[in-house]
Amino acid sequence: MIPVLLGSTFLIYVMVFALGDPTIGRCGERPCPAAYIAKFKADYNLDKPVIVQYVLYMGQVLKGNLGTNFFGNAVSEELAVRWPTTAKLAVIAITFEIVIGIIAGVLAGIRKGKFVDTLVTVSTLFVISIPVFVIGSVLQLLLGIRLGMFPVTATQGTLNQLILPGFVLGSLSVAYVARLTRTNLVENLRADYVRTAKAKGLTRARTVSVHTLRNSLIPVITFIGADFGALLGGAIVTERIFNVNGVGGFLFRSIQQKDGVSVVGTVVCLVLVYLVMNLIVDLLYGVLDPRISHD
């Protein structure tokens, strides 16, 4: 985890600060005065070699300080305000993924070649083929504006406001989870241990629920874990459609405003989330399949 953290954060730091002048455009159409540029670079250590800049920055990160952005606000405080909203949105999306995706995949797997299997296969392919911004805009129009079932925007970040954005955010992943579950379940149902379980007199329901499904969920858990890390990072498109005041919107505005400190600080947090989620997924492997060793 440590090499990945250092390597990824160094790359994003270099791309944000070393490949462009962050003072461009900060004084409007006119170039900034030389005194302002010198003070700006001194305040953010941009007058030093890039390696020294990065070491100084990571030294502050290890102390819990993500820096002060170009507008005088602490990045950690900006993220602390927005992350709870994004976390709630991610939990709602993951809940839809797990409940709808796994149930649909199991039904399709045990009914291979029948109507339910065809329905799940076609519908998931249909969802995967449609961009998220189209799904979000259509559901916002139909369920929000015309039918009035859900709020159109989620500016306050309440649970009621986040249900529709959460479903939109998780819709693509629901399709992938369903297809992954179905594919792995069908493959495991042909395994020798399943035939042995049936020969011992176990019912089909117990064979699927106790033996086959646990092995089939290993790649699904991998996908869900990685996807949860991505969702916690904030879905920029979904948050923009529903005006959610989350991490994705903050990152989008920071990129627009060329606020490098906010961009790097946010990405550092996202990298940590990804690494922690991957660690949790690795530990869950042993719970689902005791044959997997973590020695």
Disulfide bonds with the S-S distance in Angstrom:
Cys27-Cys32 2.14
